[in-house]
C-alpha cells in the first residue's frame, strides 16, 4: 500500500486535504449482482490479484466558528483485476 497526501490550512476557517493511493490485493472474493429472467442473483468470484488506485479530496470548514463544522469529501477509485 502506498499513500501520499497533502494537507493545507487555507484560512482560519478552512482546511483542505488531498491524497493519492495505490493498493495491491491478493486472494479476494468479489460479489456481484446479476439479473436473469427477472430474478436477481448474487454471484461470488475468486480474484487472484487486483489493484486499486485513486485520489481522495476533503475540505473541512467552520460555518460558525467553534460551533458548526462542515466536512465534505470525495474519493475517486480505479479498480482493476490483474489475473
C-alpha positions as CSV (number, residue, x, y, z in Angstrom):
1,X,0.0,0.0,0.0
2,X,1.3,3.4,-0.9
3,X,-0.4,6.7,0.1
4,X,0.9,10.2,-0.4
5,X,-1.1,13.2,0.9
6,X,-1.0,16.9,1.3
7,X,-2.8,18.9,4.0
8,X,-3.2,22.7,3.7
9,X,-4.7,25.3,6.0
10,X,-6.4,27.6,3.5
11,X,-7.7,30.1,6.2
12,X,-8.6,30.1,9.8
13,X,-11.9,28.6,8.8
14,X,-10.9,26.1,6.2
15,X,-8.5,23.1,5.8
16,X,-8.1,21.1,2.5
17,X,-6.6,17.6,2.3
18,X,-5.7,15.7,-0.9
19,X,-4.1,12.3,-1.2
20,X,-3.4,9.7,-3.8
21,X,-3.2,6.0,-3.2
22,X,-2.1,2.7,-4.7
23,X,-3.1,-0.7,-3.3
24,X,-2.4,-4.3,-4.5
25,X,-4.6,-7.2,-3.2
26,X,-4.4,-11.0,-3.5
27,X,-6.9,-13.8,-2.9
28,X,-10.0,-11.8,-2.9
29,X,-13.7,-12.8,-3.1
30,X,-15.8,-10.4,-5.1
31,X,-19.5,-10.3,-5.0
32,X,-21.7,-9.1,-7.9
33,X,-25.4,-8.7,-8.5
34,X,-26.9,-10.2,-11.7
35,X,-30.3,-10.4,-13.2
36,X,-31.6,-13.4,-15.1
37,X,-35.2,-13.8,-16.3
38,X,-36.5,-11.2,-13.9
39,X,-34.7,-12.7,-10.9
40,X,-31.9,-11.2,-9.0
41,X,-28.8,-13.2,-8.1
42,X,-25.6,-12.7,-6.2
43,X,-22.6,-14.4,-7.6
44,X,-19.2,-14.6,-5.9
45,X,-15.9,-14.8,-7.9
46,X,-12.4,-15.6,-6.7
47,X,-10.0,-12.8,-7.8
48,X,-6.3,-13.9,-7.8
49,X,-4.9,-10.3,-7.7
50,X,-6.2,-6.8,-8.1
51,X,-5.0,-3.2,-7.9
52,X,-6.8,-0.1,-6.8
53,X,-5.5,3.4,-7.5
54,X,-7.3,6.6,-6.6
55,X,-7.4,10.1,-5.3
56,X,-9.2,11.5,-2.2
57,X,-10.1,15.1,-1.5
58,X,-11.5,16.5,1.7
59,X,-12.5,20.0,2.8
60,X,-13.2,20.9,6.4
61,X,-14.7,24.4,7.1
62,X,-16.2,26.2,10.1
63,X,-19.5,27.8,9.1
64,X,-19.9,29.1,12.6
65,X,-16.5,29.2,14.4
66,X,-16.3,26.5,17.1
67,X,-20.0,25.7,16.7
68,X,-20.7,24.3,13.3
69,X,-18.1,22.4,11.3
70,X,-18.8,21.0,7.8
71,X,-16.8,18.2,6.3
72,X,-17.0,17.4,2.6
73,X,-15.1,14.6,0.8
74,X,-14.9,12.7,-2.4
75,X,-13.0,9.6,-3.3
76,X,-12.4,8.5,-6.9
77,X,-11.1,4.9,-7.4
78,X,-9.9,2.9,-10.4
79,X,-10.0,-0.8,-9.6
80,X,-8.6,-3.5,-12.0
81,X,-8.3,-7.3,-11.9
82,X,-4.8,-8.4,-12.7
83,X,-5.4,-12.1,-13.4
